[in-house]
Amino acid sequence: MQKQIIPLWLFYTLIIFENVTYFIGTIIDEYFYSEQITYLDSYFNLKFYHEYIYYIFGLILLINIIGLLLRKDWARKLYLLIIVIDICVSALPTTAWTYSSPIATLFFNLGTVISGCLILIFITPMLYQPIFNNKKLKIAL
């Protein structure tokens, strides 16, 4: 039996806090608009189908979060695939310009740091194999 390096409580905390920080940053950006952001929104008018793409992507993310909390190996692979897709989409000309409030950017950056920790766990076999093992693990507090 492999020794568990990352405790389960830390693994779950990283997953939950990553999503909470992104959610808080999104709420701040969506509901605390300034006049400049309203002007930029009208200037960078998104196509109607972009909303549907975001809804589909959000549903995939929700399924992935549930899979990670249930410690499914396919969710680990899907998480890494989502990160690669996110990097590719970020390079598109339609998403190159972003604007955000400083407080929301703080939450987004914190979520990115936590995401980096999860990526490190998910690509290192010594770290992820004990977590995603189907056998019952003792939770070391």
Order of alpha helices (4+ residues) and beta strands (2+ residues): alpha-alpha-alpha-alpha-alpha-alpha
